Amino acid sequence: MSDRQLADWRKEALHLQSEVNQVVVGQADAVRLITTSIFARGHVLLEGDVGVGKTTLLRAFTRGIGGGYQRIEGTIDLMPNDLVYHTYLGDDGRPHVSPGPLLSHGTDLAVFFFNEINRARPQVHSLLLRVMAERTLSAFNREHTFPHMLVFADRNQVEKEETFEIPSAARDRFMMEIPILVPADLDIMESLIFDTRYHDVDALVNQVKPDILQFDQLNQVAAEIQSSIQASPTLRRYALDLWLATRSPADYGVKIEGVDSKRLVVAGASPRGIAMMMRAARVNAWLNDREAVVPEDIHAVFHETVAHRLVFSPIYEMRRTEIARELLSQIIHAISAP
């Protein structure tokens, strides 16, 4: 793929970003990060309250990239087979089987959204994580492949009854955890509440130009981005120092008020997590029309690729979101950028 072709793809990526921002207002940061994850080919956890537009956001992106979209709700009685097939009684009174959400679009499945994933049992998580990692599934005596699928999942973070928290090893499979926040701008909030055009999700999503990107070419483009965007030895050393600081923050002079830095971190980011951070940083550099990664590209994705991988001592877990943000901010300031 030539530099000109990559430039054309960049133009279309920014066009997609602009289209989504027209219908999902007040979420520019999240839109940019999801665009990054699409071209880095990484699965995503979404963090946010109910009713902030996560489903609308993903449907808008799917319309822009093409391919199939499926959504499933996490419930206490959901079983692994429910992802694979449905059983029902037909008009003939006999049981029938039809493909479930994972299989209904075949190899054209582009976006799979698991809403409230922590309401589902660990057995369901296990199946989904295997599909995420291998992009294959054995069912109906054949092997099914999902070469273009990205999984997005969110968690119910308010109610704790009948929920099953995703373990750290499972969270590590997701490239990013992206916050979807209530917009702080009062004018935007007023529009979202009182402008009726934002109340019809189907009509809103249909305003996005369809098939701006070709979902079945994204894997090839992603590989080209990773091979064409360089990272200097100095930049690599900087990324390694950031990684080591997530594992032993006290060794790098990182201090958080009211927190014992030496007892805070049980496990820092994994090597896979830092590799995913660099994949995302290369995409960020490409979106900014740079030929090499600079520290600002790492900073743009550092929190979203690292925070959900950290394992804190139990006494600090209840303040995870607050402490993780402060910790990673302190690390950025403590490690000298090249």
C-alpha positions in Angstrom: 0.0 0.0 0.0 1.4 3.4 -1.1 1.8 6.5 1.1 -0.9 8.1 -1.1 -3.3 5.3 -0.3 -2.6 5.6 3.4 -3.2 9.4 3.1 -6.5 8.7 1.4 -7.5 6.4 4.2 -6.5 9.0 6.7 -8.8 11.5 5.0 -11.7 9.0 5.1 -11.0 8.2 8.8 -11.2 11.9 9.7 -14.3 12.2 7.5 -15.9 9.3 9.6 -14.9 11.1 12.8 -16.6 14.3 11.6 -19.8 12.5 10.6 -20.1 10.7 14.0 -19.4 14.0 15.8 -22.4 15.6 14.0 -24.9 13.1 15.4 -23.2 12.2 18.8 -22.5 15.7 20.2 -20.2 16.4 23.1 -18.2 13.2 22.8 -15.3 14.3 20.6 -12.6 12.7 22.8 -14.4 9.4 22.8 -15.0 9.5 19.0 -11.3 10.1 18.4 -10.4 7.2 20.7 -12.9 4.8 19.1 -11.5 5.9 15.6 -8.1 5.0 17.0 -9.2 1.6 18.2 -10.8 0.8 14.9 -7.6 1.3 13.0 -5.5 -0.3 15.8 -7.9 -3.3 15.6 -8.4 -3.4 19.4 -11.4 -4.4 21.5 -12.8 -1.7 23.8 -14.5 -1.4 27.2 -16.8 1.6 27.5 -17.1 3.4 30.8 -20.1 5.5 31.5 -23.5 5.9 33.1 -26.8 4.7 31.5 -28.2 6.9 28.8 -25.0 8.7 27.7 -25.3 7.5 24.1 -23.0 4.4 23.9 -25.4 2.5 21.6 -25.9 5.4 19.3 -22.2 6.0 19.1 -21.5 2.4 18.1 -24.3 2.2 15.6 -23.1 5.5 14.0 -19.6 4.1 13.7 -20.9 0.8 12.2 -22.9 2.7 9.6 -19.8 4.6 8.6 -17.5 1.5 8.3 -20.1 -0.9 7.0 -20.5 -4.6 8.0 -22.8 -6.1 10.5 -23.7 -4.8 14.0 -25.0 -7.0 16.9 -25.9 -6.1 20.4 -26.6 -8.4 23.4 -27.7 -7.6 26.9 -25.9 -9.1 29.9 -28.3 -10.9 32.2 -27.9 -13.3 35.2 -29.5 -16.1 33.2 -27.5 -15.6 29.9 -25.7 -18.8 28.9 -22.7 -19.2 26.5 -24.9 -20.9 24.0 -27.1 -17.8 23.8 -24.3 -16.0 22.0 -24.2 -18.8 19.4 -27.8 -19.9 18.6 -31.5 -19.4 19.4 -34.0 -22.2 19.9 -37.7 -21.6 19.2 -40.9 -23.4 18.4 -41.9 -23.0 14.7 -45.4 -22.9 13.2 -45.2 -26.6 12.8 -45.0 -27.0 16.6 -41.4 -28.4 16.3 -38.2 -26.9 17.8 -36.0 -25.0 15.5 -32.5 -23.5 15.8 -31.4 -20.2 14.3 -28.0 -18.4 14.4 -27.4 -16.3 17.5 -25.9 -12.8 17.6 -22.3 -14.0 17.0 -23.2 -16.0 13.9 -26.1 -14.0 12.3 -23.8 -11.9 10.1 -21.2 -14.5 9.3 -17.8 -13.2 8.4 -19.3 -9.7 7.9 -19.7 -9.0 11.6 -17.9 -5.8 12.2 -19.1 -4.5 15.7 -20.4 -6.7 18.5 -21.7 -4.7 21.5 -22.1 -6.5 24.9 -24.1 -4.2 27.1 -23.6 -4.7 30.9 -21.1 -7.5 30.4 -20.7 -7.9 34.2 -24.3 -9.0 34.6 -23.4 -12.2 32.6 -21.8 -15.2 34.3 -18.1 -15.9 34.0 -18.8 -18.8 31.6 -20.2 -16.3 29.1 -17.1 -14.0 29.6 -14.9 -17.0 28.9 -16.5 -17.8 25.5 -16.5 -14.2 24.4 -12.8 -13.7 25.4 -11.9 -16.8 23.5 -13.7 -15.5 20.4 -12.0 -12.1 20.9 -8.6 -13.6 21.0 -8.9 -16.3 18.3 -11.7 -14.7 16.1 -13.0 -18.3 15.5 -15.8 -20.4 17.0 -16.8 -24.0 16.5 -20.6 -24.5 16.1 -22.9 -26.6 14.0 -20.1 -28.9 13.1 -18.0 -26.2 11.4 -15.5 -23.5 12.2 -16.9 -19.9 12.0 -14.5 -17.0 11.6 -14.9 -13.3 12.6 -11.9 -11.7 10.8 -13.3 -8.2 11.0 -15.0 -8.2 14.4 -14.3 -5.7 17.1 -16.0 -6.2 20.5 -17.2 -3.3 22.6 -18.5 -3.9 26.1 -19.7 -1.8 29.0 -20.2 -2.5 32.7 -23.0 -1.7 35.1 -20.9 0.2 37.6 -23.8 1.3 39.9 -25.6 -1.9 41.0 -23.4 -4.6 42.5 -26.1 -7.3 43.1 -26.2 -10.1 40.5 -23.0 -8.8 38.8 -19.8 -10.7 38.1 -16.8 -8.3 37.9 -14.5 -9.0 34.9 -11.1 -10.3 36.3 -7.9 -8.4 35.5 -6.7 -11.1 33.1 -10.0 -10.6 31.1 -9.7 -6.8 31.1 -6.2 -7.2 29.7 -7.8 -8.5 26.5 -9.3 -5.1 25.8 -7.1 -2.6 24.1 -8.8 0.4 25.7 -11.3 1.5 28.3 -12.9 4.7 27.0 -14.9 7.0 29.2 -18.3 8.2 27.8 -19.1 11.1 30.0 -22.1 13.4 30.3 -21.2 16.6 28.4 -20.1 19.4 30.7 -21.3 22.1 28.2 -24.8 23.3 29.2 -25.7 24.3 25.7 -25.0 20.8 24.5 -27.0 19.3 27.4 -29.9 21.5 26.6 -29.9 20.4 23.0 -29.7 16.7 24.0 -32.7 17.1 26.4 -34.9 19.4 24.4 -34.0 19.1 20.7 -36.3 16.3 19.5 -33.9 15.3 16.7 -31.7 13.7 19.3 -34.6 11.6 20.6 -35.0 9.4 17.5 -31.9 7.2 17.4 -32.7 5.5 14.1 -33.1 8.8 12.3 -30.0 10.2 14.0 -27.8 7.3 12.9 -29.2 7.4 9.4 -27.7 10.9 9.1 -24.2 9.3 9.0 -23.0 8.8 5.5 -22.9 5.0 5.0 -19.8 3.0 4.1 -17.3 5.8 4.4 -14.7 3.1 5.1 -14.7 -0.5 3.9 -14.8 -2.7 7.0 -13.2 -5.7 5.2 -10.1 -3.7 4.3 -9.4 -2.3 7.8 -7.1 -5.2 8.8 -4.8 -4.6 5.9 -4.8 -0.8 6.5 -4.0 -1.4 10.2 -1.1 -3.6 9.3 0.3 -0.9 7.0 0.0 1.8 9.6 1.9 -0.3 12.1 4.7 -1.0 9.6 5.0 2.5 8.3 4.9 4.6 11.5 8.3 4.4 13.2 9.3 4.6 16.8 12.8 5.8 17.6 15.0 3.9 20.1 14.7 6.9 22.4 10.9 6.8 22.2 10.9 3.1 22.9 13.0 3.6 26.0 10.5 6.3 27.1 7.6 3.8 26.6 9.5 1.2 28.6 10.1 3.6 31.5 6.4 4.5 31.6 5.6 0.8 31.8 8.1 0.1 34.6 6.6 3.1 36.5 3.2 1.5 36.4 4.6 -1.5 38.1 6.7 0.2 40.8 5.5 3.9 41.0 7.4 4.5 44.3 10.7 3.7 42.6 10.1 6.7 40.3 9.1 9.2 43.0 5.4 9.0 42.2 3.4 10.2 45.2 -0.4 10.5 45.7 -1.9 12.2 48.7 -3.4 9.8 51.1 -2.0 6.7 49.2 0.9 4.5 50.2 2.7 4.3 46.8 4.7 1.2 47.9 1.5 -0.7 48.7 -0.8 0.7 45.9 0.0 -1.5 42.9 -0.4 -5.3 43.1 0.2 -5.7 39.3 1.1 -3.0 36.7 0.4 -3.1 33.0 1.2 -6.3 31.2 3.7 -6.4 28.3 0.7 -7.0 26.0 -0.9 -3.9 27.4 2.2 -1.7 26.5 2.3 -3.3 23.1 -1.3 -2.3 22.6 -0.5 1.2 23.9 2.2 1.5 21.1 -0.3 0.2 18.5 -2.7 2.9 19.5 0.0 5.6 19.6 1.1 4.7 16.1 -2.5 5.2 14.9 -2.7 8.5 16.7 0.5 9.6 15.0 -0.9 8.5 11.6 -4.2 10.4 12.2 -2.1 13.5 12.9 -0.1 13.0 9.7 3.1 12.1 11.4 5.6 9.5 10.1 6.9 8.7 13.6 5.5 8.4 17.1 6.2 11.3 19.5 5.5 11.5 23.2 2.2 13.3 22.6 0.9 10.3 20.8 1.6 8.1 23.8 0.0 10.6 26.1 -3.1 10.7 23.9 -3.8 7.0 24.6 -1.9 6.3 27.8 -4.7 6.4 30.3 -7.2 4.6 28.1 -4.8 1.7 27.3 -3.2 1.3 30.8 -5.7 2.3 33.6 -8.0 -0.8 33.3 -5.0 -3.1 33.4 -3.7 -1.9 36.8 -4.5 -4.1 39.8 -4.6 -2.2 43.1 -4.5 -3.3 46.7 -8.0 -4.1 48.0 -8.0 -1.0 50.2 -7.7 1.2 47.2 -10.0 -0.6 44.7 -13.1 1.3 45.7 -11.3 4.5 44.6 -9.9 2.9 41.4 -11.1 5.4 38.8 -9.9 8.4 40.8 -6.5 6.9 41.9 -5.7 5.5 38.4 -6.2 8.8 36.8 -4.0 10.6 39.4 -1.4 7.8 39.3 -1.0 7.9 35.5 -0.9 11.7 35.4 1.9 11.6 38.0 3.8 9.0 36.0 3.6 11.2 32.9 5.1 14.1 34.9 7.7 12.0 36.6 9.2 10.4 33.5 11.1 12.9 31.3 9.9 12.9 27.8 12.5 12.8 25.0 
